[in-house]
Amino acid sequence: MDKLARVICITGWFNKIKDGITLSEKEFVVSHGINEETGQMVILPHVHPSYLGAKLSSSLNEYVLED
């Protein structure tokens, strides 16, 4: 079986949303991901990267999802 490509998590500080209402409070969450091999966007849930099992890559200084 081929090894899956890494997914680079695109993260940032975004306004929290509660019950459909945007709050002024910010939270650090994933916006989306990028497949490192193909460059295609990957849809990811808007949660802290650690909830997805992402690890901080010292070489990229970004959170990544690896197989």
C-alpha positions in Angstrom: 0.0 0.0 0.0 1.3 3.4 -0.9 2.0 5.9 1.9 -0.5 8.8 1.9 0.8 12.3 1.3 1.1 14.7 4.2 -1.7 17.3 4.6 -0.5 20.7 5.7 -3.1 22.3 8.0 -3.8 26.0 7.2 -4.5 27.5 10.6 -5.2 30.9 12.1 -7.0 32.9 14.7 -10.7 33.2 13.8 -13.7 34.6 15.6 -15.6 32.0 17.5 -19.1 31.2 16.3 -21.8 30.1 18.8 -25.3 29.2 17.7 -24.7 30.9 14.4 -23.6 34.2 16.0 -20.0 35.5 15.4 -18.4 36.4 18.7 -15.5 38.9 19.2 -13.5 36.1 21.0 -10.9 34.4 18.8 -9.8 30.8 18.7 -6.9 29.0 17.0 -8.3 26.5 14.5 -7.8 24.8 11.2 -9.2 26.6 8.1 -8.5 23.8 5.6 -5.6 21.6 4.5 -3.3 21.3 1.5 -2.3 17.9 0.1 1.5 18.3 -0.1 1.8 15.9 -3.0 -0.9 17.3 -5.3 -1.4 20.8 -4.0 -5.1 20.3 -3.8 -7.3 21.7 -1.0 -8.5 19.3 1.6 -11.7 20.1 3.6 -11.1 19.8 7.3 -13.2 20.6 10.4 -12.6 23.9 12.1 -11.1 22.6 15.3 -7.7 23.0 16.9 -5.1 20.9 14.9 -4.3 18.7 17.8 -8.0 17.4 17.7 -7.2 16.1 14.2 -4.0 14.4 15.4 -1.9 16.9 13.6 1.7 17.4 14.7 3.8 20.6 14.4 6.4 20.1 11.8 9.7 21.7 12.7 10.8 21.8 9.1 7.6 23.6 7.9 6.7 25.3 11.1 3.1 24.2 10.3 0.8 21.5 11.6 0.7 18.5 9.4 -1.4 15.3 9.2 0.7 12.2 8.4 -0.3 8.6 8.0 
